[in-house]
Amino acid sequence: MFSKSKKEKNTYGIIGLGRFGQALALELAQADADLIVLDRDEEKIRDFREYTESAYVVKGLDKKTLIETGMQNCDIAIICIGEHLDTSILTTLNLVSLGIPQVIAKATSVEHGEILEKLGADVVYPERDIAIRLAHRLEASRVLDYIQLSEKLNISKLMAPERIVGKSVMEANLRGKFGVNIIAIENGKNINESVMPDYIFNAGDILFVSGSRECLNRLSEWE
């Protein structure tokens, strides 16, 4: 089977236009993505037809209904109905069985997420992730943003500590001291995505670093 051209757009299927689903669908629509959107609320679907013609009112999410709406043609399907566990689980099972390359499901608890993972879905915890990001921003004034990718891998966006300004990446040795990796450095409108060992840190540098939660916490608390 031939792989997709980099220029060819993915088609996304969004099931459920609650707060999470609606925000996700709007972001993808504004990025000019191809969308198929399903919800049982006629008003929400009618409003969303401004962004895609493939917006359908559905009363059930059985396999027959999913096929009739064209969900099997999606590259990525996202199930945004975590509050209704039975519907979430059954819909995940149906989408995975349709052979969609990537199925992403919203979970409201660890137990719910474990079931979805066993069915073959990638799991997201929107409320938990927002809480984690906020907690890290409150914990350290230097942290501007925080994303948890897994239990062991996280990304933090933070102001460069004053003590490394004027030093090179090699001299600062953040990897050796804290076990973190510099992904990119932003300063004003400039973003350096290929940070070399001889790069000299400047005042106002914003660092994008990856590492474990413990390592990133130690770096953010470094005075």
Secondary structure, 3 states (H helix, E strand, C coil): CCCCCCCCCCEEEEECCCHHHHHHHHHHHHCCCEEEEEECCHHHHHHHCCCCCCEEECCCCCHHHHHHCCHHHCCEEEECCCCCHHHHHHHHHHHHHCCCCEEEEECCCHHHHHHHHHCCCEEECHHHHHHHHHHHHHHCCCEEEEEECCCCCEEEEEECCHHHCCCEHHHHCHHHHHCCEEEEEEECCEEECCCCCCCECCCCCEEEEEECHHHHHHHHCCC
